[in-house]
Amino acid sequence: MPSTRQLIHAELLIVAGVLALQAYGCADSNSVVGPSPTSVTFFGQVVDFVKQAPVTSASVEFRLDSQRPGPSETTTSANGQYALTVPHTGTYFVQVDGAFAGTAHVNGSGYRGDLLVSRDTCISRYGLVIDSRTLRPVNGATAALSGTTVTTGADGWYRIDLGCPAVVLPGNTTFIRVTHPRYAERMNIVGRGVAGVLRLDMELERR
């Protein structure tokens, strides 16, 4: 039979644990702390890059394998919005109306699932910059591509638009570079030169 002192000590440990969870956001059901083994439902909107208008009745598909369908698919509403449930947090290949739309790293129920689409020769890279361990958005990260630099906001969102040239711009292997004082530099290949409007979520590792 535990003593009164032992019971009090146990209760204090429980309270301390709860406070720690709250401090790191774990007590919030919408928070993101590390990979989730359970399904995640999030929301987004599909927007035409040129017209800046919602795309209605568009098929949105998140794939675990770029070559295989599913496991999650839905259709946008009249205002281009959609809700989708994926098996767990992690990286997915995105298709909109059967065309590759980028790479997404779903980091929880608060994930911003917005997608841009274009059938013209427009160029853009956009998405989230997140902490590789906690999956939380990284504020104040700098993303640079082809001479254009932007800074992520509190939600970790970045967007680099490079216009709509009449022809696809040629070039050598091109990288997008992301830096932050508290994280190691991240570089991703975006292609031979840079073309297309694609989502590209990126993870940063703490130093």
Stockholm file with secondary structure:
# STOCKHOLM 1.0

chainA/1-207         MPSTRQLIHAELLIVAGVLALQAYGCADSNSVVGPSPTSVTFFGQVVDFVKQAPVTSASVEFRLDSQRPGPSETTTSANGQYALTVPHTGTYFVQVDGAFAGTAHVNGSGYRGDLLVSRDTCISRYGLVIDSRTLRPVNGATAALSGTTVTTGADGWYRIDLGCPAVVLPGNTTFIRVTHPRYAERMNIVGRGVAGVLRLDMELERR
#=GR chainA/1-207 SS CCCHHHHHHHHHHHHHHHHHHHHTTTTSTTCCCSCCSSCEEEEEEEEETTTTEECTTCEEEEESSTTSCCEEEEECCTTSEEEEEESSSEEEEEEETTEEEEEEEECSTTCBCCEEECSSSCEEEEEEEEETTTCCBCTTCEEEETTEEEECCTTCEEEEECCCCSSCCCCSEEEEEEEETTEEEEEEEEEESCCEEEEECEEECBC
#=GC SS_cons         CCCHHHHHHHHHHHHHHHHHHHHTTTTSTTCCCSCCSSCEEEEEEEEETTTTEECTTCEEEEESSTTSCCEEEEECCTTSEEEEEESSSEEEEEEETTEEEEEEEECSTTCBCCEEECSSSCEEEEEEEEETTTCCBCTTCEEEETTEEEECCTTCEEEEECCCCSSCCCCSEEEEEEEETTEEEEEEEEEESCCEEEEECEEECBC
//
